[in-house]
Amino acid sequence: MTRQAAPHRPKLLFTVNDAGFFLSHRLPVALAARDAGYEVHIATAPGAAVARIRDLGFTHHPVPLSRRGLNPVAEAGTLWSLYRLYRRLRPALIHHVTAKPVLYGGIAARLAGAPAVVSAVSGLGYVFIHRGWKAGLLRLAIKIGYRWALRRRGARVIFQNPDDRETFLTQAMAAAKDSVLIKGSGADVTRFIPSPEPEGLPVVVLPARMLWDKGVGEFVEAARHLNKDNPCARFVLAGDTDGGNPTAVPAADLRRWQNEGAVEWWGFRSDMAAVLQQAHIVCLPSYREGLPKSLIEAAACARPIVSCDVPGCREIARAGENALLVPPRDSTALAKALGRLIGDATLRQDFGARGREIVEAEFSLDRVIDETLDLYAALMRETGGRTPCPPA
């Protein structure tokens, strides 16, 4: 009797700084990759969400990835830990997600001789948005690091919007032939579905981490202005503050705004489909994004959007189609746009219907998964790796 050979399962390693972010933004791709025949491993910093990763049957590897730390000794320790992991595990393919894994993981992968590396640039982040000599020095160091981490054989860099791609190309941080545009993390169009507007006072929701760079301050000022004389809407902040980000809004400020009646602070919510069904309008006045998952999900739910005319946001929030766009850092223009949608239910419905069409055509989760797995397969073939055999 002949014995059948076991199906080939190349190791795929996701390196992400935060386990919760992996679950919210990359879990569907990881599950699809496992179904396609990859042996999937996850490397993140320790945290409460790691238990869920293990419960799903993935092998987890803890690494000391701090999102904010800049201590040279600690950062060198992170780089060394990634290098040791890559040398020990010998993955056929590594997928880096978020800034530090892309930078440190890319360097470690090159030193460890990893054959194939995908790096997902999910926005330019604090260092590229802010000015000042400290940010400038850090930006220069990061540019040099990116050039070494990303410009190599066996590399692919995923960008979520064409502006970020152009920035990396013009500053020689990535090569054009190695760059790929995949539009965000996608939305599950079977879970995020249109629903009728709720009864009562219109609800305007800002769904995001509570960061100044997300336009939280401008949102609060717009809410104060619109409700100054006669309340016309409820204004909701749906998200938690983020101590790992230098632009985090202090929780004391969020509580103070709620106590004074300017906004409602709902904190972290894992049931975003339910949150969006309670909204009449979704607002994200961010200064810059990769491609915000919250706005894709809002459009999938047929909710009209008010956002800023900046890279990332305008990819999904399209002026005059499903959104009103305003300049960043302009609370007066933001209040005017919100007031227009608050007072026009027909426009809200028209924008919402068009937003759902856009997501179904361009931003569905299935499309993102297919494009990502196709990228894996092409890179494996290019680097001489064996493509996986799906389990029977």
N, C-alpha and C positions, 0 to 999 in steps of 0.2 A: 504494500500500500504506500503511495507517495504522500508525503507530508506537505501541506500547502504552506508556502512562505507567508510569514506575518506581514501585514500591510506596512509599507514604509511610512513612518510618522516623523518628519523632520521637526526639530525643536524650534518653536517660535516663542520669543521672549518679549513681552511688553514691559518697558521700563517707564514708570509714571511716578511723579513725586508723591501724589496723594491717592490712597486707596479709594476714597469716596469719589474722586474725580474719575478714576478708572471705571467704577461701577456706573456712573451717570453718563459718561461720554464714550467709552470704548468697549463696554461689556458685550453689546450685540455683535461687534466685529470679532471679538475673541471667541464667542460661542459659535459663530459661523465658521471661523477658522478651525476650531476643534471638529466641527461636523465635516469639514472638508478634508480632515485627515492630519492636521498638525497636532503635535504634542505641545500644548500651550502652557507657558509659565508666565508668572506675573511678579515683577519686582517693584516694590513701593516702600515708602517709609512705614514703620509700624503705626497702627491706629485701629480704632474700633471696627472700621469697615473690612479689615483683613479677614475677620471671621467669616463674613459673607463670601469673600473670594474663595476661601477654602471649602465652605459648604457647597459651592458650585462645582467642586471637583478640580479646581486649578491648583497647581503647585505654586506656592507663594515663597518669595525670597525677600527677607527684610534687608533694606539698605538705608543708610543714614542720610536720606535726602531731605534737607530742610529747605523750605521755599524762600525764606527771607535771609537766612544766615549768610554772612560774608566774612566770617573768621577764616583767615588763610589756612590755619591748621585743620579746622573742621572740614573746609572745602577740599583740601588735599586728601583728607581721610575718605570723603565721599568718592572722589575719583579713584582712589586705591581700592575701595570696596567694590566699585563697579568693575574695575579691571580684573580683580580676583574672581568675581562672579562669572564674568564672560570667559575667562580662561578655564574655569572649572566646568561650567555648564556646556560650553562649546555649542551655542545655538546656531542653527543654520541661517536664522533670520532674526534680527532684533528690530523692534518697533519702538522708537522713542517718542514720548508724548509730553508736551509742555517744555518750558524753556530750559530748566536745569538738566533734565534728562537728555534733551537734544544736544546741549553744549557738552556737559561732562560725559554723558553716555557716548556721544560721538567720538570724543577724544579717547575714552577708554576702549571703545570698540576698535578704533584704528590701532591702538597700541597692542590690543589682544589678538589682532589678526582676524576679527570677525568678518566673514565673507560678504554678508549682505545686511544693509542697515537702511531702514526707513525712518525718517525723522519728520514728525508732524509739527509744523509751526502753527500754533493756534493763536496767533496775534503777536504784536511786537512788544507789548507789555510796558511796564513802568519805565524802564531805562530808556526806551526809544521815544516815549511820549513826553517825558519831563526834560526840562532844561536845567542849566546850572553846571558848575565845573565838576562837581562830584559825579553827576549823572554822565557828563561828557567823558570823564576818564573811564568810568565803568563801561560806557558804550564802546569806547575804543578797544578796551580789552576784550569785550564780548565779540566784537567784529573779528578780531584776530582769531579768537577761539573758534568762531563759527567757520571761518575759512579753512581752518585745519580739520575741523570735525566733519564738515559737509562736502568738501571738494575732494573726493577720493573715488577710486573704483568701487563698484558695488553699492553705491549710495543712491537713494532717491529722497527727495524732499517734498513733502506734501504741503501745499499752501491752501488756505481756505478762501482767499480773495486775491484778485490780481494786483492790488496795490502792494500788499506784503511781498508778493513774488517779485514785483518790479524793484522794490527796495533792496531785497537780497541780491538780485542780479546786478543792479547798477553799482552796488557797493562790494561786488565780488565775493559775497558771502556764500553763494551757491552758484552752480553752473546751470545754464539754461537747459542743457540736454538731460539733466538729472532732476528737473523740477516738474511737479505734477500739480494740477489744480483739482481738488476734490472739495465740494461745497459743504463744509462743516461736518457735523456729526449726524445730520439727518433727523427726521421725525417719524415715529411710528404712526402712519396715517390710519391704522386700525384702532389705535388707542386715543390719539388726539384727533377728535372728530368735531364737526360743527354742532352747535346746540343753540337753541333760542336764547336771546338776551334775557337775563333775569329781570324780574319786576323790581320797581323801586328806583331810588336815586342811582344814577350811573356810577359805576365803580371803575376807577382807573388804577391799574396795577403796574408797579415796577418790579419785575421778577429778576433778581440778580443778587450777587454778593453785595453787601453794603459797603461799597467803595466810593470815595469821592470821584474817582475816574469814571464811574458808571453814571455820573450826573445826579447823584442822590441829592446833593445840595440844591441844584437847580430845580429838581422835582419838588422839593419841599417849598421853595420860594414860589414856584408856580401855583402850588396848592393853596398857599396862604393868599396869594393874589386873587385867585378865582373864587375862594370861599370867604373873602373879606367882609362883604356886606350881606350876602345871602347865599348860604351853602347850595352849590349846584351839583356837587359830586362827592363821592368818598374816594380818598386817595390812599392807596395801600402800598406799603413796602413789603414785598414777599421775599425774604432771604435773610441770612445771618451775616453778622459782621465777620471779618476775616483777619485775625491777628497775625497771620503770616504774610500779609500784604502791607507795604508801607503807606498805602493810601486808604487804609481801613477807616470807616466811620466809627468812632467810639460808641459802644453800646449806651453810654450815658446820654449821648446826643439823641439817639434813636428813641430812648425812653422819654426824654424831655419833650421831643416833638409830639410823641403820642399823647403825653399828659396834657399838653397845651391844646390838643385837638387839631393840629395841623395835618397829621397823617395817622394812619393805623399801621402798626408794625406787627406783621404776622410771624416774623422769624423764619427759620428754615422750614421748608415744606417739601415733603417727598411726593406729595400727590398733586403734581403740577397740572395734570389734566383737569382735576376738580377745581383748582385755583383759577385756571383760565376760563372755565365754564361760569364762574362767578363774576367775571370781568365783562365790562362793556368795551373798554379800550385798554390796550397794553402799551406801555411807555418805557422806552429805554434811551435816555438822553446821554449815551456814553460818548466819551471823547475819541475812542477808537476801539475796534474789536477785530478778532479773527473772523468769526461768523457766528453770532450768538445763537446758541441752541434755543434759548428762551423765545426769541423772535420767530424762529422756524416753527416752534410748537404753537405759538400764538396764531400764526398765519394758518397752520393746519386746523386749528379750532375755529377758523373764520372770524378772528378778532382783528379789528382795525388797529393800526400801529401808529404811534408818534415816536419818532426817533431823530437822530442827528445825521446830517449829510456828511458822513465820515466813512472811511474804509471799513468794511465788515458789515456795518449796519445797512448800508444802501444796497448790499447784494440781495437781501431778502426784503427790506423795507423800501419799496419803490414809490417814489413821489408821484402822487396822482393816480396810482393804480391800487395799492392796498395800504398806503401810508401817507402821512404828512411828515416832511423832513424839515428840521430847523438847524441853524448853526449851533455848534457845541458851545457850552458855557454861557448860554443866553436864556435866562429864565423868563424874560419878557416874551421872546418869540415862542418859547415852549408853552407859556400860558395861553397865548393867542391860538396856537394850533390845537391845544387840548380843548379850549373853549369852543372852537369851531366844531370839533367832533362831538363834544358833550351835547351841543345844541342841535345836532343833525343826525337823527336816527337813520334816515335813508342813506346818507353817505356812509355811516358805519356799516350798514348791511352790504352796500355795494363794495366797499373796501374789503370787508370780510370774505365775501364770495370770491373776489379776485385773488386774495391771499391764499385761499384753499387751492385754487387752480394752480398757482405758482408752485406751491409745495408739492402737489401731486406730480407736476411735470418735471421738477428740477431738484427737489430736496427730500425725497422720501428716504427712509432708512434703508430700504432694500437697495436703492440705487447706490448709496454710499458704501454699503457692504460689498456689493458686486464690484464696484470700482476698486475698492481696497484689495479684495482677494485677487482680482486680475493683476494689480500691481505686484503683489507678492509673487504670483506665478511667473510673471515676466522677469522679475529680478532674480528669482531662483534659477530660471533657465539661463540668464545672462552670466551668472556667477558659477555655473556648473553644478548647482545643487539639485538634488532629486526632488521633484515635486511630489506632494503627498498623495497617498492612495486613500480615498475616503473609506471609513469602516463599513463593513457589509451591514 
